[in-house]
Amino acid sequence: MRIAIAGGTGTVGRHAVDAARERGHEVVVLTRSNGVDLRSGDGLAAALAGVDAVIDTSNTTSLSATRSAEFFTTATRNLLAAERAAGVAHHVCLSIVGIDRAPYGYYAGKLAQERAVETGEVPWTILRAMQFHEFAAQMLDALTIAGVHLAPRIRTQPVAAREVGERLVALAEATPTGHAPELAGPREERLDDMVRRLARATGVRGPVVAVTLPGRQWAAMRRGDTLPGPGATIARQTFDEWLQQQPRAAEPAR
């Protein structure tokens, strides 16, 4: 198969690229660095020539409901229009577990993306996955102030990004199924505890302080509203197993 992967250099996208190549597929990476702009549509027509399936792992850093919805709907509609013109048979979209139970902020953007896929003219599959193990590292990087690491109090059931990438490729190989079973990690975790364990395991200095972030999305995640349902597919790698693979932080110069 010839598979195009939007966001193919991101946290999950790069694993999907690797998994697709390992399974013998020809891969087209849809990124601005490769001459493709999802927001404008530039480069899509040429990139999708001869493509059988598209996996969309594209992302935005905005947490605003308005801005994230604008990005995801614009990018998705451009992708679907170009796919229809190119005769692409299958659109696979990566989404997040529980966004319909917490349709606020960034999650509102992902829900808008799903609706754009569902109402499009290309046969589709949507995979809702839990937060990745790498989510703890993202929080550790983003919420460090003056040597103090802030860690949000939320409940999650993190999954390995590699396994998400592999699952997306397996779905792209199959016929479109609509909403696929959710994908979650093998055990529930607290994000603040994950950040604390990550800092300890990698030698990051400074205290880790659990915080309660404002906003309805964070409140829903604290309540467990965004945890997987009983029909979810359970992945293999635990957060502790992922931790063992992470390099230690560089020692400060003396």
Secondary structure in CASP SS format (residue, H / E / C, confidence):
PFRMAT SS
TARGET T0000
AUTHOR 0000-0000-0000
METHOD secondary structure of the structure
MODEL  1
M C 1.00
R E 1.00
I E 1.00
A E 1.00
I E 1.00
A E 1.00
G C 1.00
G C 1.00
T C 1.00
G C 1.00
T C 1.00
V C 1.00
G H 1.00
R H 1.00
H H 1.00
A H 1.00
V H 1.00
D H 1.00
A H 1.00
A H 1.00
R H 1.00
E H 1.00
R C 1.00
G C 1.00
H C 1.00
E E 1.00
V E 1.00
V E 1.00
V E 1.00
L E 1.00
T C 1.00
R H 1.00
S H 1.00
N H 1.00
G C 1.00
V C 1.00
D C 1.00
L C 1.00
R C 1.00
S C 1.00
G C 1.00
D C 1.00
G C 1.00
L H 1.00
A H 1.00
A H 1.00
A H 1.00
L C 1.00
A C 1.00
G C 1.00
V C 1.00
D C 1.00
A E 1.00
V E 1.00
I E 1.00
D E 1.00
T C 1.00
S C 1.00
N C 1.00
T C 1.00
T C 1.00
S C 1.00
L C 1.00
S C 1.00
A H 1.00
T H 1.00
R H 1.00
S H 1.00
A H 1.00
E H 1.00
F H 1.00
F H 1.00
T H 1.00
T H 1.00
A H 1.00
T H 1.00
R H 1.00
N H 1.00
L H 1.00
L H 1.00
A H 1.00
A H 1.00
E H 1.00
R H 1.00
A H 1.00
A H 1.00
G C 1.00
V C 1.00
A C 1.00
H E 1.00
H E 1.00
V E 1.00
C E 1.00
L E 1.00
S E 1.00
I E 1.00
V C 1.00
G C 1.00
I C 1.00
D C 1.00
R C 1.00
A C 1.00
P C 1.00
Y C 1.00
G H 1.00
Y H 1.00
Y H 1.00
A H 1.00
G H 1.00
K H 1.00
L H 1.00
A H 1.00
Q H 1.00
E H 1.00
R H 1.00
A H 1.00
V H 1.00
E H 1.00
T C 1.00
G C 1.00
E C 1.00
V C 1.00
P C 1.00
W E 1.00
T E 1.00
I E 1.00
L E 1.00
R E 1.00
A E 1.00
M C 1.00
Q C 1.00
F E 1.00
H C 1.00
E H 1.00
F H 1.00
A H 1.00
A H 1.00
Q H 1.00
M H 1.00
L H 1.00
D H 1.00
A H 1.00
L C 1.00
T E 1.00
I E 1.00
A C 1.00
G C 1.00
V E 1.00
H E 1.00
L E 1.00
A E 1.00
P E 1.00
R C 1.00
I C 1.00
R E 1.00
T E 1.00
Q C 1.00
P C 1.00
V E 1.00
A C 1.00
A H 1.00
R H 1.00
E H 1.00
V H 1.00
G H 1.00
E H 1.00
R H 1.00
L H 1.00
V H 1.00
A H 1.00
L H 1.00
A H 1.00
E H 1.00
A C 1.00
T C 1.00
P C 1.00
T C 1.00
G E 1.00
H E 1.00
A C 1.00
P C 1.00
E C 1.00
L E 1.00
A E 1.00
G C 1.00
P C 1.00
R C 1.00
E C 1.00
E E 1.00
R E 1.00
L H 1.00
D H 1.00
D H 1.00
M H 1.00
V H 1.00
R H 1.00
R H 1.00
L H 1.00
A H 1.00
R H 1.00
A H 1.00
T H 1.00
G C 1.00
V C 1.00
R C 1.00
G C 1.00
P C 1.00
V E 1.00
V E 1.00
A E 1.00
V E 1.00
T C 1.00
L C 1.00
P C 1.00
G C 1.00
R H 1.00
Q H 1.00
W H 1.00
A H 1.00
A H 1.00
M H 1.00
R H 1.00
R H 1.00
G C 1.00
D C 1.00
T C 1.00
L C 1.00
P C 1.00
G C 1.00
P C 1.00
G C 1.00
A C 1.00
T E 1.00
I E 1.00
A C 1.00
R C 1.00
Q C 1.00
T C 1.00
F H 1.00
D H 1.00
E H 1.00
W H 1.00
L H 1.00
Q C 1.00
Q C 1.00
Q C 1.00
P C 1.00
R C 1.00
A C 1.00
A C 1.00
E C 1.00
P C 1.00
A C 1.00
R C 1.00
END
